[in-house]
Amino acid sequence: MRVLIADPVAEEGIEALRAHAAVDVKTGMSRDELVAAIGEYDALVVRSETKVTAEVIAAGKKLQVIGRAGVGVDNIDVEAATAKGIVVVNAPGGNTTSAAEHTIAMMLALARHIPQANARLKGGEWRRSDFMGTELRNKTLGIVGLGNVGSEVARRCGAMEMRIIAYDPLVSADYARNMGVELVSLEELLQKADFITLHTPLTDKTRGLIGARELARVKPTVRIINCARGGIIDEEALFNAVEGGKVAGAAVDVFTQEPAKDNILFGCDRILVTPHLAASTAEAQAGA
């Protein structure tokens, strides 16, 4: 069996595969290069960068399995793969802790204006009064999506004495209650939360889940974090809400188009951005 690894993965994973198959690592391939090469391989391994389109799948004459080293499979045309009898697998637990920790790091950075204060001080200005922050203690955290990552965020934020509410139509009230989380409607979450964090996959139902209509319902002091998938939040609507003072700030790790080098969110100082780093730890890379 021949395996093509098209995105960077941990060396431990590559060695494990090499014990069972011939493995080629070819990262940074263009769409045309991938289409030209994939016909020689039985399996394809990707992370989030490579787009496994219907065209790629059609060219995979020998392809039996597509492995996503991570959670989301929105960069893979699962329907096209299924139609050809190709199995699509992922690693849902590999980066859970890293994604939860990055979410909390973004939350704290927002609450205490850490990136802005760092930039100002390194620029030679000592301006403490410009960066009055807010505590997380006693604030209401609204979690949209109480799956693996959302649940880990809830557990950690409970230890920081936050009140936690969540919206997830697929989770039982008993499951949430056991974590000290109250299940509410999306509308109630938007109205009550001081911080909102998103942890849902990107599907037809969640694409554009948070748009201008939803952002009109939040507190003006709310801070929004998205370390899940680009496209769940309408980026233009979020930019307008922050710029217009309807949202106090946002922190975004994922974008509708990646790599993101020119995005509307980059133009607002109160929106923190990172380049899809939630799973970028040594432990998560090895676990996936």
C-alpha positions in Angstrom: 0.0 0.0 0.0 1.2 3.5 -0.8 0.3 6.5 1.4 0.6 10.2 0.5 0.9 12.7 3.3 0.0 16.1 1.9 0.2 18.2 5.0 2.7 18.4 7.9 2.1 15.7 10.5 4.1 14.5 13.5 7.1 12.4 12.7 5.8 9.7 15.1 2.7 9.3 12.9 4.8 9.0 9.8 7.0 6.3 11.3 3.9 4.4 12.5 2.5 4.4 8.9 5.9 3.4 7.5 5.7 0.2 9.5 2.8 -0.9 7.4 3.0 1.0 4.0 5.2 2.9 1.7 4.8 6.6 2.7 5.6 9.7 0.7 5.5 13.1 2.3 4.8 15.9 -0.2 3.6 19.0 1.5 2.6 22.3 -0.1 1.3 20.7 -3.3 -0.9 22.7 -5.6 -4.3 21.4 -6.6 -3.0 20.4 -10.0 0.0 18.7 -8.5 -2.2 16.7 -6.1 -4.6 15.7 -8.9 -1.7 14.5 -11.0 -0.1 12.5 -8.2 -3.0 11.0 -6.3 -3.7 8.2 -8.8 -0.7 6.3 -7.6 -1.8 6.1 -4.0 -4.1 3.9 -1.9 -4.4 6.4 1.0 -4.2 10.1 1.5 -3.5 11.9 4.8 -4.2 15.6 5.2 -4.6 18.2 7.9 -6.7 21.4 7.2 -4.6 23.0 4.5 -5.1 20.5 1.6 -8.5 20.6 0.0 -9.6 17.1 -1.0 -12.2 18.1 -3.7 -14.3 15.9 -5.9 -11.7 16.4 -8.6 -9.0 15.1 -6.4 -11.1 12.1 -5.4 -12.0 11.3 -9.0 -8.4 11.2 -9.9 -7.6 8.8 -7.0 -8.1 5.6 -9.0 -6.6 3.5 -6.3 -7.7 5.5 -3.3 -9.3 3.5 -0.5 -9.1 5.8 2.5 -8.6 9.6 3.3 -7.3 10.3 6.8 -7.8 13.7 8.4 -5.1 14.3 11.1 -7.4 16.3 13.2 -11.1 16.8 13.8 -12.9 18.7 11.1 -13.5 17.2 7.7 -14.9 20.2 6.0 -11.9 20.4 3.7 -12.8 16.9 2.3 -15.7 16.3 -0.1 -17.1 13.4 2.0 -20.1 12.9 -0.2 -17.9 12.4 -3.3 -15.6 10.0 -1.3 -18.6 8.0 -0.1 -20.0 7.7 -3.6 -16.7 6.1 -4.6 -16.6 3.8 -1.6 -13.6 5.7 -0.1 -13.6 5.7 3.7 -13.0 9.1 5.4 -11.5 8.9 8.9 -10.4 11.6 11.4 -8.8 11.9 14.9 -11.5 13.6 17.0 -9.7 13.6 20.3 -6.1 14.3 19.2 -6.2 18.1 19.6 -9.0 18.6 22.2 -6.9 19.9 25.0 -4.8 22.1 22.8 -7.9 23.7 21.2 -9.5 24.2 24.6 -6.4 25.9 26.0 -6.0 28.1 22.9 -9.6 29.2 23.3 -9.0 30.2 27.0 -5.8 32.0 26.0 -7.7 34.0 23.5 -10.4 34.7 26.1 -7.8 36.0 28.6 -6.0 38.0 25.9 -9.3 39.7 25.0 -10.3 40.4 28.6 -6.9 41.9 29.5 -5.9 43.6 26.2 -2.6 41.7 26.2 -1.6 41.9 22.5 -2.4 45.7 22.4 -0.6 46.4 25.7 2.5 44.4 24.5 2.6 46.3 21.2 2.2 49.7 22.9 4.9 49.0 25.6 7.4 47.7 23.0 6.7 50.9 21.0 8.0 52.9 24.0 4.7 53.9 25.6 3.7 53.2 29.2 -0.1 53.6 29.1 -1.7 51.5 31.8 -4.9 53.5 31.8 -5.6 52.6 28.2 -5.9 48.9 29.0 -8.4 48.5 31.8 -9.5 44.9 31.6 -12.2 42.7 33.0 -12.1 39.6 35.2 -13.5 36.2 34.0 -14.8 35.4 37.5 -18.6 35.8 37.8 -19.0 36.4 34.1 -21.3 34.3 31.9 -19.7 32.2 29.3 -21.8 31.0 26.4 -20.6 27.9 24.6 -22.0 27.1 21.2 -21.3 23.4 20.7 -20.7 21.2 23.8 -18.7 18.5 22.1 -15.2 17.4 23.0 -13.6 20.8 22.9 -16.6 22.8 24.2 -16.8 20.4 27.1 -13.1 20.9 28.0 -13.5 24.7 27.8 -16.5 24.4 30.2 -14.5 22.3 32.7 -11.6 24.8 32.7 -13.8 27.9 32.9 -15.8 26.4 35.7 -12.6 26.4 37.7 -12.3 30.1 37.0 -15.7 30.7 38.6 -17.5 31.5 35.5 -21.2 30.8 35.1 -21.5 28.6 32.0 -24.5 28.3 29.6 -24.4 26.4 26.3 -26.4 25.8 23.2 -26.2 22.4 21.6 -29.3 20.6 20.3 -27.5 17.3 20.2 -26.5 17.2 23.9 -28.8 16.1 26.8 -29.6 18.3 29.8 -28.1 15.6 32.1 -24.8 15.6 30.3 -24.6 19.4 30.6 -25.8 19.4 34.2 -23.0 17.0 35.2 -20.5 19.6 34.1 -22.3 22.4 35.8 -23.5 23.8 32.5 -27.1 25.1 31.8 -28.5 24.3 28.3 -30.3 27.3 26.8 -31.6 28.4 23.4 -29.2 30.2 21.0 -31.2 33.3 21.4 -31.0 33.2 25.2 -27.2 32.5 25.0 -26.7 35.5 22.8 -28.6 37.8 25.1 -27.0 36.6 28.4 -23.4 35.8 27.6 -20.4 38.1 28.5 -18.1 35.8 26.5 -19.2 33.6 23.6 -17.1 30.8 22.2 -17.8 28.6 19.2 -17.1 24.9 19.1 -19.2 23.4 16.3 -18.2 21.7 13.0 -18.8 23.6 9.8 -21.9 22.2 8.2 -24.7 23.5 6.1 -26.6 24.1 9.3 -23.8 26.0 11.1 -22.5 28.0 8.2 -23.3 31.6 9.0 -24.8 30.6 12.3 -23.7 33.9 13.8 -24.5 36.8 11.5 -25.7 40.3 11.7 -29.1 39.3 13.1 -27.6 37.3 15.9 -24.9 40.0 16.7 -27.7 42.5 17.1 -29.0 40.5 20.1 -25.8 40.4 22.2 -24.6 42.7 25.0 -22.3 45.6 23.8 -19.7 44.3 26.3 -19.6 40.8 24.9 -16.4 39.3 23.6 -16.6 36.5 20.9 -14.0 33.7 20.3 -13.9 31.4 17.3 -11.3 28.6 17.4 -13.6 26.2 15.6 -14.1 26.8 11.8 -14.1 29.8 9.6 -17.6 30.4 8.1 -19.5 29.8 11.3 -19.4 33.5 11.9 -20.1 36.0 9.1 -16.8 37.8 9.1 -18.1 41.1 7.6 -21.0 41.1 10.2 -18.5 40.6 13.0 -16.2 43.3 11.7 -19.1 45.7 11.5 -20.4 44.8 15.0 -17.0 45.4 16.6 -16.2 48.6 14.7 -19.7 49.9 15.4 -19.4 49.2 19.2 -22.1 46.5 19.3 -19.5 43.9 20.3 -16.6 44.8 22.6 -14.0 42.6 20.9 -13.4 39.3 19.2 -10.6 36.7 18.9 -10.5 34.6 15.7 -8.2 31.6 14.9 -10.0 30.4 11.8 -11.1 32.0 8.5 -13.4 31.3 5.6 -10.4 31.3 3.3 -7.1 29.8 4.5 -4.3 30.6 4.4 -5.7 34.0 5.3 -3.4 36.8 4.2 -6.0 39.6 3.5 -9.1 39.4 5.6 -11.6 42.1 6.7 -11.0 41.1 10.3 -7.4 42.2 10.1 -8.5 45.8 9.8 -9.8 46.1 13.4 -7.5 46.5 16.4 -10.1 45.1 18.7 -10.2 41.8 16.8 -7.3 39.5 17.7 -6.2 37.0 15.1 -4.0 33.9 15.0 -3.2 31.7 12.0 -5.2 28.6 12.9 -3.0 27.7 15.9 -5.5 26.0 18.1 -4.1 22.5 17.3 -0.5 23.7 17.0 1.2 22.1 19.9 3.7 19.3 19.9 1.3 17.1 21.9 -1.7 17.7 19.6 0.4 17.0 16.5 1.6 13.7 17.9 -1.9 12.8 19.1 -3.5 13.4 15.8 
